[in-house]
Amino acid sequence: MKKQKLYFLSGTMCTPLLWEFVCADLPQFDCIFIDTTSATSFSAIDDLLETTLEENACVVAFSMGAYAMMHFAVSHPNRIQKMISIAASANGLAAKELQLRKSTIDFLETHNYKGISTARALQFLHPKNHQNTELIQVIKDMDADLGKEVLIRQLKATSQRVDLHQKLSKIRAKVHIIASKEDALVNISDVKETQKYFSKATITILKNCGHMIPLEMPDLVKNTILQFFTN
């Protein structure tokens, strides 16, 4: 029996390791991980998706990858049939975040990079997972696999985010959103605002979870995939 193709888009400094716990029990799907780390802009990611995605594609996207998916979908409204957006909004970046990114890039370009610190990794996780050495190690391993050059390129490429809200109604895809109330990086009110602008979108709001939803609650993501893409 031919497997259904399911495309995955990851966030900044994430590799297929992000989805390891999710995809381990999805034998009915052909899980395809799209590597955007070489892209220098969201337009470049659009070009990559245009050549990679099949018609009527089914996509699961996380964080920056979910924003990239929305960016693509507003200009290619009929290419995606169904999509799950995880831990993301359609907002542009605030001035404070842009300044932080600029400072980070300036530092990285003039200093050695020793990899993501434990303190920084913990910011992505809910406090209940701060002693979970396995999850912390996955975050560190993904960062180490990609390295300083990719980090600088991704920060530069993904900083110029326009607000997509007014264009979301163009998207014809069926959309489900997964977000956490206690995500320290993406404000839940922004995610709820994004949901309102889709012509049709459902949402699951989590508790006791941080930003790294595919790592922290892989069973929920897996079960959502099974329900959303097989009905």
N, C-alpha and C positions, 0 to 999 in steps of 0.2 A: 504494500500500500504506500502510495506516495505521501511523504510528509508535507505538512503545511509549513511554508517558509515564515519565519518570525524574525524580524530585524531588530537589533538592539543598538541603541545609541547611548554612549556613556557620558559622564561629566568630565570636568577638568581633572587631569592627572589620574584618570581611571582607565584600566585595561579590562579585558574579558574576565579577570578575577572578580570584578564587581558582581558578576552574574553567576558565579560558580555555584552558589548554594541554591539559586533559583532554577537554573537550567538542568541541574543534576537529575531532576525527576520530571522532565518534560520530554519523554522519548517520542511522543507523537509529533513534535515540532522539529524542524530543521532550523536550529538557532544560528543566526548569522550576525556576527559582531562587526559593526562598521567602524573602522579606524579613522578618526578625524584629526589625529594628532599632527598630521603634516599640513593641515589647512592654515591659511594665514588670514582668513576672514570668514564671516558667515556666508558671504556670496560664494566663496570657495567650497564651503560645506554644502551649499545648495547644489553646486555643480557635481560634487561627489555623489550626493543622494540621487540626483537626476539620472546618473549613469548606473547606479548600484541597485536602486529599488525596482522591483518588478511593478507592473501595473496593479492597482488595487492592493497595495502593500499593507501588511499588518506590522505595526511598529511599537516597540516599548522603549521609552526614552527617559533618561534620568538627568535632572539638574541642567547644566549647560546644554547637554544633549537634547533635553526636552525643549528648551528654548530654540535650539537649532531646528528641531523637527517642526515647531510652529512656524518659524521663519520660512522654512521650505514650503510648508503646506499652504500658507496664505498666497503664494505665487504659483503653486501647483495644486489647486484645491481638489482635483480629482485623482491624484496619484495615490493617496493614502485612503484605504477603506476604513480601517480602525486603528486607533492609537491610544496607548496608555502613557500619560504624562506623570512622572514621579518627581516630587520635590522641586517644583519649578513654577514660575509665573511668567506672564508675557511682558512684564515691566522692563523698562530700560534700567540701567544701573544708576544709583544715586550718586551725587557729586562726591560724597564721603567715600563711597566704595571705589569710585574712579581714582581718587587721590591716593587711596591705600594701594591700589593696584600699581599706580605709577611709581610710588615709593618702593614697592616690592621689586618691580622691574629694574629700577635704578640700582637698588642694592645688589640684586642678582648679577647684573652686568659688570659689577666691579668687585665682587667677592666670590669666594669659593662657596659652593652649595653642598652641604653635608647631608641633605635629605630632610624630609619633613620631620619635625620634632614630635615627641610624644604629646607635648602640651597642645600643639596645633592639631594633631590627629584627634585628640579628645574633643575638640570643638565641633567635630563632625558627628559625634556620637551622643546619645542620651546619657545622662549621669549614671543610669543603672548599668550601662555597658562600659563604664570607665575602668573596670577591672577585667574586662574581657580581652585578654592578651591576643586571642586569635583574630578578633576583628581589628584591633590596633595594628597587628602585624600585616594583615591584608592591605590596609591603607598605606603602610610603610613600604610594602613590597611593590605595590602599583607605582608609587612615587619613585622608588629606586629603579624600576624597570624602564621608566620613561626619562627621568633625569632632568638636569637643569635646562638644557637646550629646549626641550619640549615644553617645560613649564613657562619659560619666557615667551615662546611662540604662542602658546595657548592664552596666556594672560593678555598679550597684545592683540591676538586675533579675536578674542571674545569680549573685549571691553566695550566696543562700540555697539551697544545694544539699543536699538530704537524700541519705543513702546509699540507693541503689536496689537494692542487691545481692539482698536477700531477696525482692524482687518480680519479678526478672528471669525467673524460671521460668514466670511467667504468659504471657510473650510467645510467641506461636505462630509468629512469623515465622522464616524461615530467615535466619541471621545470619552475616556474615563480618566479621572485625575486621582492620584494618591498623594496625600500630603500629611504632615505631622504637625500637631499643635505646638510641639516643643522643638521644632526645627530651629536651630540657632542661626541658620544662614538664610532661610527663606521664610518670610513672615506669612503666617497662615491667612491673614486678612488679604494679602496680595494674591494668594492662590484662589481664594474665594471670589475675589474680584475678577480674576481671569476666567473662572468658570462661567460667570454671568454673560460674558461676551461671545462664548461659543453658541451656535444655534442650537446645539444639543450636546450636553455633557453631564455626566454623573460624577460624583465625587465620594471618596472614602477618606475620612479624616481620622488619623491615628493618635493615640495617646501613648506615653511611655516609649517614644521613639525619637531619634534625632534626625539628622539630615540623610544619613546613609541607609535609607529604607531597604534597598535590596540586600544589604548585609545584615541589618538589624532585625528585619522581619521578612526573611525570604519565603517562608511558607505562605504568608498572606499574599505576597506578590505572585507567587506561583499559582495559588488558588484563584486569584483575580484573573490571571492570564487564561487559565483553563476555562473559567466561566465566561469571560469576555470574548475570547476568540473562537470558542467552539459553539456558541449559541447564535 
